[in-house]
C-alpha cells in the first residue's frame, strides 16, 4: 500500500478556509515562510522588518481566509498579500523616515548580503562575493519599487513572467518592459566608476 499523498497549497488552504485547520495553516507557513521573508527583506532592505512583514502576511492570510478563491493559486494570493505589505511599508517610510541602529543586519549581526548568499568559497572569494552581493543589494534598493519587485520575483524567487503578472495584477508585456528597464538601470548603477 502506498503512503498518503501530501496535500498541496490549495488543499491546505481549503482546509484553513472551511475548517480553520491549524495544522494545514502550519504547513502553509512552513512551506512559505522563508520565500516570503526573503521577498520582504529584499523589498525593504531590512531583514528584521522583512521578518515582521512576513509574519503580518501570514496573519492576513488567516484573517482573510474566507476571501481566498479556490480557483486561484494559493502562492499568487500569498505573494500579492506580501508585496502589498512591502509597498505599504515603503510608502510609510517615505512619509516618515526612520533611523535604525543596524537595519542591514540579521539577528546574529551578519551583514544583510551574507544572509542572502551561500558560500563554500575560499575566504578571498567569499569576501569578493559578499562585496558584490552588497553592491547589487544597494543598487536594487535604489530602483523604484515597481522595478524592484519584478527583479526580485524573477531573479530571486524564480517566478515566470506570467506568474509575476498575475501577482502584480498587470499585463505580461508590462512585466517584461519593467524587467528590461530595471536591468538597464541596474547595469548603470553597477557600472564601475571610471
Secondary structure, 3 states (H helix, E strand, C coil): CCCCCCCCHHHHHHHHHHHCCHHHHHHHHHHHHHHHHHHHHHHHCCHHHHHHHHHHHHHHHHHCHHHCCCCCCHHHHHHHHHHHHHHHHHHHHHHCCCCCCCCCECCCCCEHHHHCCCCCCCHHHHHHHHHHHHHHHHHHHHCCHHHHHHHHHHHHCCCCHHHHHHHHCCCHHHHHHHHHHHHHHHHHHHCCCC
